[in-house]
Amino acid sequence: MRWNQGREVIDRMLADSELQRVPASRQHADRLILQARMHLVSANEISEGDPAGGYTLVYDAARKALTAVLENQGLRPTTRGGHLAVYEATRAQLDPPMGQVLRPFDRIRRQRHDVEYPPTDAPQINADDVREDATKAAAIVDLSERVLDQMSPFLSRRSRIHPPACRPTGHYLAGRLRAVGVRGLTGDRWRRARAGGRRSPRRPDGARAGSTRPSGVASAPRRARPR
């Protein structure tokens, strides 16, 4: 099915270089979902001894799950868009009705930033924080896996309604003419071939329209071709 919700937001993010197009890959999306689930298992295992590391894994699990949704559509955040672009692009397409599941991601993202670069007055992360947000991240992973089958590769509305004009070039026309056995065309014969066989009208002095020969000047006699 074609996913229309949030299409204007995705078009804007592509235009602003916050997202980029890549080949759509369900295989890569499935790999990211698997990695997300493994991160959650590891986060719970180390939450007591290394809660900061566990919380980073919780965030990575949620981020990779949302990235899988975009990879399945042929979209990927750029360096300019960063991790926030992952959240904004998926939220635009899935909220409503799935905003309640997605909204904790932004808070987890900001909390993870404080874990990586802790302010002096920030409270320390403990194992309970890891386990609580691991549950919310798991819901994001489950949601992302469910929508993969429903969201097709992204195609912008603009490109569907106004496809780029394809005008044959001189090299293309020459190639097509050679393919059908027309060779050695020059001057009027080439222009006539491009025009589909229509001969250009003659001027009063006998020259073809569009000729560079000055008006009133007779053409030079043709040289005999050597036998």
N, CA, C and O of each residue as an XYZ file, in Angstrom:
908
protein
N       0.835     -1.190      0.000
C       0.000      0.000      0.000
C       0.875      1.247      0.000
O       1.998      1.223      0.504
N       0.360      2.340     -0.568
C       1.076      3.607     -0.572
C       0.744      4.378      0.693
O      -0.426      4.570      1.023
N       1.768      4.815      1.394
C       1.580      5.501      2.673
C       1.571      6.999      2.416
O       2.588      7.575      2.031
N       0.409      7.636      2.632
C       0.263      9.047      2.297
C       0.430      9.978      3.492
O       0.761     11.149      3.305
N       0.214      9.499      4.702
C       0.318     10.379      5.866
C       1.742     10.885      6.037
O       2.699     10.114      5.968
N       1.870     12.176      6.259
C       3.180     12.777      6.495
C       4.006     13.009      5.247
O       5.192     13.325      5.344
N       3.408     12.859      4.077
C       4.161     12.975      2.827
C       4.779     14.361      2.654
O       5.908     14.488      2.179
N       4.028     15.406      3.046
C       4.552     16.771      2.899
C       5.781     16.985      3.794
O       6.738     17.654      3.404
N       5.734     16.406      4.995
C       6.880     16.539      5.913
C       8.111     15.842      5.339
O       9.215     16.383      5.402
N       7.929     14.657      4.787
C       9.057     13.920      4.213
C       9.630     14.676      3.017
O      10.849     14.772      2.874
N       8.763     15.216      2.155
C       9.242     16.007      1.019
C      10.074     17.199      1.494
O      11.113     17.511      0.913
N       9.607     17.860      2.556
C      10.348     19.014      3.068
C      11.703     18.587      3.631
O      12.711     19.255      3.402
N      11.725     17.481      4.362
C      12.980     17.022      4.945
C      13.967     16.587      3.863
O      15.174     16.764      4.023
N      13.474     16.029      2.780
C      14.350     15.695      1.659
C      14.898     16.968      1.018
O      16.084     17.050      0.698
N      14.021     17.963      0.833
C      14.461     19.223      0.231
C      15.470     19.943      1.112
O      16.369     20.611      0.603
N      15.331     19.815      2.440
C      16.240     20.469      3.379
C      17.479     19.628      3.690
O      18.287     19.998      4.541
N      17.624     18.493      2.994
C      18.782     17.603      3.189
C      18.862     17.043      4.600
O      19.952     16.755      5.094
N      17.708     16.885      5.254
C      17.677     16.204      6.539
C      17.494     14.702      6.349
O      17.870     13.904      7.208
N      16.913     14.332      5.217
C      16.797     12.939      4.800
C      17.410     12.806      3.421
O      17.505     13.773      2.665
N      17.824     11.587      3.110
C      18.312     11.291      1.765
C      17.660      9.994      1.281
O      17.204      9.175      2.079
N      17.627      9.830     -0.023
C      17.083      8.607     -0.614
C      18.178      7.547     -0.729
O      19.316      7.841     -1.096
N      17.810      6.327     -0.410
C      18.696      5.177     -0.564
C      17.837      4.042     -1.129
O      16.610      4.114     -1.058
N      18.450      3.001     -1.686
C      17.638      1.866     -2.135
C      16.861      1.251     -0.975
O      17.435      0.925      0.064
N      15.563      1.096     -1.158
C      14.734      0.488     -0.111
C      15.175     -0.954      0.123
O      15.398     -1.704     -0.827
N      15.299     -1.340      1.400
C      15.794     -2.679      1.718
C      15.042     -3.236      2.920
O      15.253     -2.795      4.049
N      14.178     -4.192      2.679
C      13.509     -4.869      3.782
C      14.511     -5.730      4.549
O      14.397     -5.883      5.765
N      15.479     -6.285      3.851
C      16.487     -7.119      4.526
C      17.270     -6.293      5.545
O      17.511     -6.745      6.664
N      17.662     -5.090      5.157
C      18.398     -4.239      6.091
C      17.506     -3.808      7.250
O      17.965     -3.719      8.389
N      16.227     -3.540      6.962
C      15.295     -3.164      8.024
C      15.148     -4.294      9.040
O      15.144     -4.052     10.247
N      15.028     -5.525      8.552
C      14.918     -6.665      9.466
C      16.182     -6.824     10.312
O      16.109     -7.199     11.482
N      17.336     -6.537      9.718
C      18.589     -6.641     10.463
C      18.626     -5.610     11.590
O      19.082     -5.911     12.693
N      18.153     -4.410     11.317
C      18.125     -3.371     12.349
C      17.156     -3.734     13.478
O      17.444     -3.486     14.649
N      16.018     -4.315     13.127
C      15.067     -4.742     14.163
C      15.706     -5.808     15.056
O      15.548     -5.778     16.277
N      16.423     -6.743     14.447
C      17.087     -7.789     15.229
C      18.139     -7.177     16.151
O      18.240     -7.561     17.316
N      18.914     -6.239     15.646
C      19.908     -5.579     16.489
C      19.250     -4.833     17.645
O      19.769     -4.832     18.761
N      18.112     -4.200     17.380
C      17.403     -3.471     18.432
C      16.987     -4.415     19.553
O      17.128     -4.081     20.730
N      16.482     -5.571     19.202
C      16.056     -6.534     20.232
C      17.259     -7.046     21.033
O      17.163     -7.248     22.244
N      18.368     -7.249     20.364
C      19.569     -7.702     21.080
C      20.078     -6.613     22.028
O      20.567     -6.917     23.116
N      19.963     -5.350     21.620
C      20.373     -4.249     22.502
C      19.540     -4.245     23.787
O      20.066     -4.005     24.874
N      18.248     -4.510     23.654
C      17.380     -4.499     24.838
C      17.747     -5.626     25.797
O      17.734     -5.443     27.014
N      18.072     -6.790     25.244
C      18.500     -7.907     26.099
C      19.780     -7.534     26.848
O      19.899     -7.764     28.051
N      20.734     -6.955     26.118
C      22.003     -6.572     26.743
C      21.813     -5.473     27.782
O      22.475     -5.466     28.820
N      20.901     -4.541     27.494
C      20.659     -3.440     28.434
C      20.163     -3.967     29.778
O      20.611     -3.509     30.829
N      19.248     -4.920     29.748
C      18.734     -5.489     30.996
C      19.811     -6.263     31.743
O      19.835     -6.274     32.974
N      20.698     -6.908     31.000
C      21.731     -7.717     31.646
C      22.760     -6.859     32.379
O      23.282     -7.274     33.414
N      23.057     -5.667     31.855
C      24.121     -4.853     32.459
C      23.571     -3.668     33.260
O      24.336     -2.835     33.744
N      22.252     -3.596     33.398
C      21.653     -2.421     34.037
C      22.128     -2.220     35.479
O      22.259     -1.083     35.931
N      22.384     -3.295     36.194
C      22.830     -3.167     37.589
C      24.285     -2.704     37.670
O      24.608     -1.797     38.437
N      25.151     -3.320     36.886
C      26.567     -2.992     36.978
C      26.965     -1.762     36.171
O      27.911     -1.064     36.538
N      26.258     -1.488     35.079
C      26.610     -0.353     34.212
C      25.329      0.296     33.698
O      24.988      0.127     32.528
N      24.615      1.030     34.542
C      23.345      1.613     34.113
C      23.501      2.633     32.984
O      22.627      2.736     32.124
N      24.601      3.386     32.975
C      24.802      4.354     31.893
C      24.949      3.643     30.549
O      24.355      4.053     29.552
N      25.749      2.571     30.533
C      25.874      1.785     29.303
C      24.575      1.121     28.914
O      24.238      1.045     27.732
N      23.838      0.636     29.908
C      22.548      0.016     29.624
C      21.567      1.009     29.019
O      20.809      0.665     28.112
N      21.582      2.249     29.524
C      20.639      3.247     29.001
C      20.984      3.623     27.562
O      20.091      3.848     26.746
N      22.268      3.690     27.254
C      22.666      3.965     25.876
C      22.165      2.880     24.939
O      21.740      3.170     23.820
N      22.211      1.627     25.390
C      21.684      0.531     24.571
C      20.164      0.631     24.409
O      19.631      0.305     23.348
N      19.475      1.074     25.444
C      18.024      1.270     25.343
C      17.714      2.288     24.239
O      16.853      2.061     23.389
N      18.426      3.398     24.272
C      18.197      4.419     23.248
C      18.554      3.895     21.858
O      17.808      4.111     20.902
N      19.691      3.210     21.743
C      20.087      2.674     20.439
C      19.048      1.702     19.892
O      18.818      1.653     18.684
N      18.425      0.933     20.770
C      17.393     -0.003     20.328
C      16.209      0.749     19.711
O      15.734      0.380     18.637
N      15.737      1.794     20.381
C      14.608      2.570     19.858
C      14.993      3.275     18.560
O      14.204      3.308     17.615
N      16.189      3.834     18.508
C      16.637      4.563     17.311
C      16.761      3.628     16.109
O      16.321      3.972     15.012
N      17.349      2.462     16.303
C      17.510      1.539     15.182
C      16.166      1.004     14.702
O      15.990      0.735     13.514
N      15.224      0.851     15.620
C      13.900      0.384     15.210
C      13.215      1.407     14.301
O      12.632      1.036     13.282
N      13.283      2.698     14.665
C      12.681      3.726     13.816
C      13.468      3.892     12.519
O      12.885      4.165     11.469
N      14.779      3.728     12.585
C      15.579      3.785     11.359
C      15.193      2.664     10.406
O      15.230      2.844      9.188
N      14.824      1.509     10.951
C      14.393      0.387     10.107
C      13.154      0.752      9.293
O      13.031      0.355      8.134
N      12.239      1.506      9.896
C      11.036      1.933      9.170
C      11.439      2.772      7.962
O      10.898      2.588      6.872
N      12.385      3.691      8.146
C      12.815      4.555      7.052
C      13.599      3.775      6.000
O      13.411      3.987      4.802
N      14.481      2.869      6.445
C      15.250      2.077      5.483
C      14.318      1.243      4.601
O      14.582      1.062      3.412
N      13.258      0.751      5.170
C      12.279     -0.017      4.409
C      11.590      0.840      3.356
O      11.091      0.319      2.359
N      11.561      2.157      3.571
C      10.956      3.090      2.617
C      11.968      3.697      1.656
O      11.591      4.468      0.774
N      13.240      3.364      1.810
C      14.252      3.969      0.965
C      14.652      5.348      1.430
O      15.013      6.197      0.615
N      14.592      5.589      2.748
C      14.953      6.886      3.319
C      16.010      6.673      4.406
O      16.050      5.632      5.061
N      16.868      7.692      4.579
C      17.896      7.596      5.611
C      18.229      9.006      6.102
O      18.320      9.932      5.296
N      18.411      9.177      7.406
C      18.778     10.517      7.898
C      20.182     10.897      7.448
O      21.066     10.045      7.364
N      20.378     12.164      7.163
C      21.699     12.673      6.816
C      22.426     13.125      8.081
O      21.865     13.125      9.177
N      23.676     13.506      7.901
C      24.417     14.067      9.033
C      23.732     15.331      9.537
O      23.706     15.597     10.739
N      23.181     16.103      8.611
C      22.488     17.332      9.001
C      21.229     17.019      9.796
O      20.938     17.695     10.783
N      20.487     16.015      9.383
C      19.247     15.680     10.078
C      19.492     14.999     11.412
O      18.797     15.268     12.391
N      20.490     14.109     11.450
C      20.851     13.441     12.686
C      19.766     12.525     13.230
O      18.848     12.130     12.512
N      19.888     12.198     14.505
C      18.939     11.285     15.147
C      17.542     11.894     15.259
O      16.544     11.173     15.255
N      17.473     13.210     15.356
C      16.165     13.844     15.477
C      15.342     13.659     14.209
O      14.117     13.558     14.273
N      16.006     13.613     13.063
C      15.287     13.413     11.799
C      14.601     12.050     11.761
O      13.533     11.906     11.166
N      15.210     11.054     12.392
C      14.591      9.722     12.450
C      13.243      9.810     13.163
O      12.243      9.267     12.693
N      13.232     10.494     14.288
C      12.008     10.636     15.071
C      10.962     11.460     14.330
O       9.796     11.070     14.270
N      11.364     12.588     13.770
C      10.403     13.474     13.101
C       9.798     12.812     11.867
O       8.605     12.966     11.605
N      10.602     12.084     11.112
C      10.099     11.449      9.890
C       9.118     10.326     10.200
O       8.096     10.194      9.527
N       9.417      9.520     11.208
C       8.492      8.430     11.541
C       7.253      8.954     12.262
O       6.152      8.451     12.038
N       7.417      9.946     13.115
C       6.250     10.500     13.809
C       5.284     11.140     12.826
O       4.070     11.012     12.988
N       5.800     11.834     11.799
C       4.934     12.469     10.809
C       4.069     11.444     10.093
O       2.950     11.748      9.681
N       4.586     10.230      9.946
C       3.849      9.210      9.193
C       2.984      8.313     10.080
O       2.052      7.674      9.591
N       3.283      8.260     11.377
C       2.598      7.292     12.243
C       1.800      7.923     13.381
O       1.086      7.216     14.092
N       1.904      9.225     13.564
C       1.174      9.899     14.644
C       0.258     10.963     14.050
O       0.748     11.944     13.491
N      -1.081     10.792     14.160
C      -1.777      9.672     14.791
C      -1.761      8.429     13.897
O      -1.435      8.506     12.713
N      -2.113      7.297     14.478
C      -2.694      7.027     15.800
C      -1.686      6.454     16.801
O      -2.070      6.064     17.904
N      -0.391      6.397     16.428
C       0.563      5.659     17.258
C       1.484      6.571     18.050
O       2.562      6.155     18.474
N       1.064      7.805     18.250
C       1.910      8.771     18.937
C       2.232      8.399     20.362
O       3.322      8.710     20.844
N       1.313      7.738     21.060
C       1.555      7.384     22.468
C       2.758      6.454     22.601
O       3.496      6.521     23.584
N       2.949      5.599     21.621
C       4.106      4.694     21.651
C       5.378      5.433     21.250
O       6.452      5.161     21.786
N       5.257      6.378     20.296
C       6.450      7.030     19.749
C       6.989      8.159     20.621
O       8.196      8.399     20.640
N       6.114      8.851     21.341
C       6.527     10.077     22.044
C       7.652      9.878     23.057
O       8.480     10.777     23.203
N       7.727      8.750     23.764
C       8.845      8.605     24.714
C      10.221      8.649     24.061
O      11.222      8.872     24.741
N      10.279      8.439     22.753
C      11.596      8.406     22.095
C      12.351      9.715     22.297
O      13.544      9.697     22.598
N      11.671     10.850     22.136
C      12.374     12.124     22.225
C      12.917     12.354     23.639
O      14.016     12.882     23.806
N      12.142     11.957     24.655
C      12.633     12.098     26.030
C      13.826     11.173     26.271
O      14.806     11.575     26.898
N      13.747      9.934     25.774
C      14.868      8.995     25.917
C      16.100      9.530     25.194
O      17.223      9.379     25.676
N      15.889     10.154     24.043
C      17.010     10.731     23.289
C      17.713     11.816     24.105
O      18.942     11.853     24.177
N      16.922     12.697     24.719
C      17.517     13.774     25.521
C      18.178     13.226     26.784
O      19.220     13.722     27.213
N      17.567     12.207     27.371
C      18.157     11.589     28.564
C      19.474     10.904     28.220
O      20.442     10.986     28.976
N      19.500     10.247     27.106
C      20.750      9.588     26.681
C      21.842     10.629     26.443
O      23.010     10.368     26.732
N      21.480     11.812     25.917
C      22.474     12.866     25.719
C      23.074     13.291     27.062
O      24.279     13.521     27.164
N      22.223     13.394     28.091
C      22.727     13.755     29.418
C      23.598     12.660     30.015
O      24.507     12.929     30.801
N      23.304     11.399     29.623
C      24.139     10.297     30.094
C      25.521     10.360     29.444
O      26.537     10.143     30.103
N      25.546     10.659     28.145
C      26.817     10.725     27.424
C      27.616     11.975     27.797
O      28.839     11.924     27.923
N      26.916     13.093     27.972
C      27.569     14.369     28.295
C      26.890     14.953     29.540
O      26.153     15.934     29.433
N      27.124     14.374     30.698
C      26.349     14.726     31.887
C      26.626     16.148     32.393
O      27.779     16.518     32.612
N      25.560     16.941     32.577
C      25.741     18.236     33.257
C      26.136     18.000     34.712
O      25.926     16.915     35.253
N      26.697     19.007     35.324
C      27.169     18.850     36.703
C      26.031     18.592     37.678
O      26.225     17.939     38.703
N      24.823     19.112     37.359
C      23.704     18.958     38.291
C      22.744     17.842     37.882
O      21.665     17.720     38.463
N      23.123     17.010     36.878
C      22.222     15.947     36.413
C      22.260     14.763     37.364
O      23.336     14.359     37.805
N      21.085     14.195     37.689
C      21.070     12.991     38.544
C      21.624     11.796     37.788
O      21.532     11.727     36.562
N      22.187     10.877     38.510
C      22.774      9.702     37.877
C      21.683      8.703     37.502
O      20.677      8.548     38.194
N      21.929      8.028     36.365
C      21.023      6.975     35.899
C      21.215      5.743     36.785
O      22.339      5.398     37.149
N      20.101      5.082     37.126
C      20.201      3.835     37.884
C      19.506      2.716     37.118
O      18.927      2.935     36.054
N      19.577      1.520     37.679
C      19.030      0.348     36.997
C      17.530      0.458     36.782
O      17.021     -0.039     35.778
N      16.810      1.092     37.692
C      15.364      1.239     37.524
C      15.039      2.104     36.311
O      14.088      1.820     35.583
N      15.825      3.160     36.090
C      15.627      4.005     34.907
C      15.820      3.191     33.625
O      15.074      3.340     32.657
N      16.823      2.341     33.643
C      17.093      1.517     32.458
C      15.932      0.578     32.184
O      15.469      0.477     31.048
N      15.461     -0.105     33.210
C      14.383     -1.079     33.013
C      13.075     -0.391     32.607
O      12.334     -0.913     31.773
N      12.791      0.766     33.186
C      11.544      1.466     32.854
C      11.524      1.902     31.396
O      10.536      1.686     30.694
N      12.608      2.512     30.942
C      12.619      2.984     29.556
C      12.901      1.857     28.568
O      12.597      1.999     27.384
N      13.466      0.757     29.012
C      13.610     -0.405     28.135
C      12.242     -0.933     27.725
O      12.068     -1.405     26.601
N      11.266     -0.854     28.634
C       9.903     -1.281     28.297
C       9.314     -0.391     27.209
O       8.656     -0.886     26.294
N       9.544      0.912     27.299
C       9.030      1.837     26.289
C       9.756      1.651     24.955
O       9.146      1.731     23.890
N      11.061      1.402     25.027
C      11.802      1.152     23.794
C      11.350     -0.141     23.125
O      11.293     -0.219     21.898
N      11.027     -1.158     23.928
C      10.544     -2.415     23.369
C       9.231     -2.209     22.622
O       9.002     -2.840     21.591
N       8.359     -1.322     23.138
C       7.100     -1.024     22.452
C       7.375     -0.355     21.102
O       6.670     -0.616     20.127
N       8.397      0.505     21.042
C       8.759      1.141     19.783
C       9.285      0.108     18.788
O       8.973      0.172     17.599
N      10.073     -0.834     19.268
C      10.589     -1.892     18.396
C       9.439     -2.738     17.850
O       9.409     -3.051     16.660
N       8.488     -3.111     18.720
C       7.348     -3.912     18.269
C       6.531     -3.162     17.224
O       6.124     -3.739     16.216
N       6.294     -1.881     17.464
C       5.530     -1.067     16.515
C       6.245     -0.980     15.171
O       5.627     -1.139     14.118
N       7.538     -0.730     15.215
C       8.300     -0.596     13.963
C       8.249     -1.874     13.151
O       8.112     -1.827     11.929
N       8.357     -3.010     13.810
C       8.310     -4.286     13.090
C       6.940     -4.521     12.466
O       6.841     -5.074     11.371
N       5.893     -4.106     13.154
C       4.537     -4.324     12.626
C       4.253     -3.510     11.367
O       3.545     -3.978     10.475
N       4.798     -2.296     11.287
C       4.431     -1.434     10.154
C       5.293     -1.680      8.918
O       5.010     -1.111      7.864
N       6.327     -2.502      9.011
C       7.186     -2.712      7.849
C       6.419     -3.254      6.656
O       6.677     -2.854      5.521
N       5.479     -4.160      6.898
C       4.716     -4.751      5.798
C       3.700     -3.781      5.206
O       3.184     -4.020      4.114
N       3.406     -2.692      5.908
C       2.362     -1.774      5.452
C       2.900     -0.540      4.742
O       2.154      0.129      4.028
N       4.177     -0.227      4.925
C       4.733      1.014      4.392
C       5.653      0.708      3.223
O       6.725      0.128      3.391
N       5.214      1.110      2.030
C       5.964      0.842      0.808
C       7.075      1.870      0.635
O       7.094      2.875      1.345
N       8.009      1.638     -0.305
C       9.046      2.642     -0.577
C       8.443      4.004     -0.874
O       7.433      4.120     -1.568
N       9.084      5.028     -0.336
C       8.532      6.383     -0.440
C       8.712      6.927     -1.847
O       9.797      6.853     -2.424
N       7.622      7.481     -2.393
C       7.636      8.143     -3.691
C       6.985      9.488     -3.506
O       5.815      9.566     -3.131
N       7.729     10.555     -3.764
C       7.187     11.887     -3.507
C       6.029     12.170     -4.440
O       6.018     11.731     -5.590
N       5.060     12.902     -3.937
C       3.880     13.244     -4.719
C       4.257     14.076     -5.924
O       3.650     13.939     -6.986
N       5.251     14.936     -5.775
C       5.655     15.808     -6.870
C       6.174     14.995     -8.042
O       5.853     15.285     -9.194
N       6.973     13.979     -7.751
C       7.540     13.196     -8.846
C       6.489     12.332     -9.511
O       6.632     11.994    -10.685
N       5.404     11.955     -8.774
C       4.352     11.152     -9.398
C       3.485     12.001    -10.311
O       3.061     11.531    -11.367
N       3.207     13.263     -9.920
C       2.305     14.093    -10.698
C       3.030     14.781    -11.838
O       2.476     14.927    -12.928
N       4.265     15.207    -11.598
C       5.020     15.937    -12.606
C       6.337     15.218    -12.863
O       7.380     15.653    -12.375
N       6.306     14.114    -13.629
C       7.559     13.421    -13.911
C       8.470     14.292    -14.745
O       7.987     15.057    -15.580
N       9.762     14.201    -14.546
C      10.685     15.039    -15.314
C      10.593     14.750    -16.798
O      10.493     13.595    -17.211
N      10.628     15.825    -17.610
C      10.531     15.668    -19.053
C      11.769     14.958    -19.584
O      12.887     15.242    -19.154
N      11.570     14.053    -20.501
C      12.665     13.308    -21.105
C      12.753     13.735    -22.563
O      11.965     13.274    -23.388
N      13.683     14.595    -22.888
C      13.830     15.097    -24.244
C      15.016     14.420    -24.897
O      16.115     14.443    -24.343
N      14.821     13.802    -26.089
C      15.944     13.126    -26.739
C      17.055     14.099    -27.069
O      16.790     15.204    -27.544
N      18.271     13.714    -26.829
C      19.426     14.542    -27.158
C      19.946     14.166    -28.530
O      19.537     13.162    -29.113
N      20.859     14.992    -29.039
C      21.432     14.701    -30.339
C      22.141     13.368    -30.377
O      22.040     12.641    -31.365
N      22.874     13.028    -29.297
C      23.564     11.728    -29.250
C      22.560     10.586    -29.269
O      22.781      9.560    -29.912
N      21.437     10.781    -28.546
C      20.420      9.724    -28.525
C      19.841      9.529    -29.920
O      19.710      8.397    -30.383
N      19.486     10.651    -30.610
C      18.913     10.545    -31.941
C      19.897      9.925    -32.919
O      19.520      9.098    -33.750
N      21.163     10.328    -32.817
C      22.162      9.740    -33.709
C      22.250      8.241    -33.498
O      22.361      7.475    -34.456
N      22.201      7.826    -32.245
C      22.262      6.400    -31.960
C      21.072      5.648    -32.524
O      21.218      4.543    -33.045
N      19.884      6.253    -32.421
C      18.690      5.590    -32.943
C      18.739      5.501    -34.466
O      18.339      4.493    -35.049
N      19.229      6.556    -35.104
C      19.318      6.524    -36.561
C      20.336      5.489    -37.026
O      20.108      4.789    -38.012
N      21.473      5.392    -36.307
C      22.446      4.370    -36.677
C      21.873      2.975    -36.506
O      22.207      2.054    -37.251
N      20.999      2.833    -35.504
C      20.414      1.516    -35.244
C      19.543      1.048    -36.396
O      19.412     -0.154    -36.627
N      18.944      1.988    -37.121
C      18.072      1.597    -38.235
C      18.780      1.756    -39.573
O      18.136      1.654    -40.617
N      20.095      2.005    -39.573
C      20.863      2.004    -40.803
C      21.015      3.337    -41.473
O      21.451      3.386    -42.623
N      20.675      4.433    -40.810
C      20.839      5.751    -41.408
C      22.182      6.296    -40.946
O      22.377      6.529    -39.753
N      23.114      6.501    -41.880
C      24.452      6.913    -41.502
C      24.881      8.114    -42.350
O      24.329      8.377    -43.419
N      25.863      8.818    -41.847
C      26.482      9.869    -42.626
C      25.575     11.044    -42.918
O      25.720     11.668    -43.969
N      24.649     11.375    -42.039
C      23.744     12.489    -42.296
C      24.399     13.788    -41.867
O      24.922     13.898    -40.758
N      24.366     14.780    -42.767
C      24.891     16.099    -42.440
C      23.959     17.153    -42.984
O      23.139     16.871    -43.858
N      24.077     18.377    -42.471
C      23.350     19.516    -43.025
C      21.850     19.303    -43.043
O      21.254     18.879    -42.053
N      21.246     19.604    -44.188
C      19.795     19.491    -44.326
C      19.313     18.070    -44.124
O      18.219     17.857    -43.603
N      20.116     17.087    -44.532
C      19.675     15.697    -44.383
C      19.543     15.338    -42.906
O      18.625     14.615    -42.520
N      20.471     15.847    -42.071
C      20.393     15.576    -40.628
C      19.185     16.265    -40.017
O      18.445     15.665    -39.237
N      18.983     17.564    -40.387
C      17.832     18.278    -39.826
C      16.530     17.636    -40.274
O      15.567     17.576    -39.510
N      16.499     17.147    -41.531
C      15.282     16.507    -42.033
C      15.021     15.198    -41.297
O      13.872     14.854    -41.019
N      16.105     14.461    -40.980
C      15.942     13.209    -40.236
C      15.404     13.479    -38.839
O      14.535     12.752    -38.358
N      15.919     14.531    -38.176
C      15.443     14.865    -36.829
C      13.991     15.304    -36.863
O      13.246     15.051    -35.917
N      13.574     15.964    -37.950
C      12.196     16.448    -38.062
C      11.248     15.376    -38.543
O      10.075     15.654    -38.792
N      11.728     14.163    -38.679
C      10.845     13.076    -39.088
C      10.625     13.012    -40.578
O       9.604     12.490    -41.028
N      11.584     13.544    -41.378
C      11.456     13.441    -42.820
C      10.888     14.680    -43.472
O      10.816     14.727    -44.700
N      10.472     15.703    -42.706
C       9.897     16.908    -43.301
C      11.013     17.775    -43.851
O      11.975     18.064    -43.139
N      10.907     18.190    -45.081
C      11.892     19.057    -45.712
C      11.616     20.496    -45.326
O      10.465     20.931    -45.310
N      12.690     21.247    -45.009
C      12.511     22.653    -44.681
C      12.238     23.445    -45.950
O      12.783     23.107    -47.001
N      11.404     24.503    -45.890
C      11.063     25.270    -47.106
C      12.278     26.011    -47.634
O      13.178     26.389    -46.884
N      12.278     26.211    -48.974
C      13.373     26.924    -49.613
C      13.128     28.425    -49.592
O      11.984     28.878    -49.616
N      14.236     29.206    -49.546
C      14.160     30.642    -49.712
C      14.068     30.946    -51.195
O      14.278     30.064    -52.027
N      13.754     32.198    -51.532
C      13.663     32.531    -52.965
C      14.937     32.258    -53.737
O      14.875     31.979    -54.934
N      16.123     32.333    -53.073
C      17.365     32.094    -53.809
C      17.702     30.614    -53.907
O      18.757     30.248    -54.426
N      16.807     29.759    -53.410
C      17.022     28.330    -53.545
C      17.607     27.664    -52.328
O      17.636     26.435    -52.261
N      18.091     28.457    -51.325
C      18.657     27.866    -50.109
C      17.548     27.412    -49.185
O      16.440     27.949    -49.214
N      17.847     26.436    -48.379
C      16.880     25.975    -47.400
C      16.721     27.007    -46.285
O      17.658     27.744    -45.976
N      15.532     27.055    -45.685
C      15.322     27.915    -44.520
C      16.244     27.463    -43.405
O      16.373     26.270    -43.133
N      16.888     28.435    -42.758
C      17.826     28.109    -41.707
C      19.247     27.944    -42.193
O      20.156     27.714    -41.394
N      19.460     28.063    -43.549
C      20.806     27.929    -44.074
C      21.634     29.148    -43.696
O      21.099     30.250    -43.579
N      22.940     28.957    -43.505
C      23.837     30.072    -43.181
C      24.311     30.802    -44.424
O      25.007     31.809    -44.296
N      23.965     30.338    -45.638
C      24.392     31.005    -46.870
C      23.683     32.332    -46.996
O      22.458     32.368    -46.881
N      24.407     33.459    -47.233
C      23.753     34.762    -47.394
C      22.753     34.744    -48.530
O      22.919     34.020    -49.512
N      21.703     35.555    -48.384
C      20.675     35.617    -49.410
C      21.256     36.161    -50.699
O      22.021     37.125    -50.669
N      20.907     35.559    -51.842
C      21.354     36.028    -53.153
C      22.663     35.441    -53.584
O      23.080     35.680    -54.718
N      23.347     34.678    -52.742
C      24.632     34.084    -53.104
C      24.395     32.654    -53.545
O      23.829     31.842    -52.812
N      24.838     32.364    -54.753
C      24.618     31.020    -55.290
C      25.482     30.026    -54.549
O      26.557     30.357    -54.049
N      25.011     28.851    -54.491
C      25.780     27.805    -53.827
C      26.929     27.361    -54.695
O      26.851     27.414    -55.922
N      27.998     26.920    -54.057
C      29.161     26.445    -54.803
C      28.835     25.145    -55.497
O      28.082     24.326    -54.971
N      29.404     24.947    -56.692
C      29.117     23.674    -57.404
C      29.659     22.498    -56.610
O      30.700     22.584    -55.960
N      28.933     21.414    -56.682
C      29.363     20.205    -55.974
C      30.556     19.584    -56.682
O      30.612     19.553    -57.911
N      31.503     19.094    -55.905
C      32.648     18.405    -56.476
C      32.269     16.981    -56.789
O      31.516     16.334    -56.062
N      32.816     16.510    -57.902
C      32.554     15.124    -58.273
C      33.243     14.210    -57.280
O      34.406     14.421    -56.936
N      32.540     13.211    -56.827
C      33.117     12.254    -55.892
C      34.010     11.278    -56.645
O      33.600     10.770    -57.689
N      35.210     10.997    -56.158
C      36.089     10.033    -56.870
C      35.443      8.660    -56.896
O      34.813      8.199    -55.943
N      35.644      8.031    -58.066
C      35.079      6.681    -58.210
C      35.981      5.681    -57.519
O      35.692      4.485    -57.519
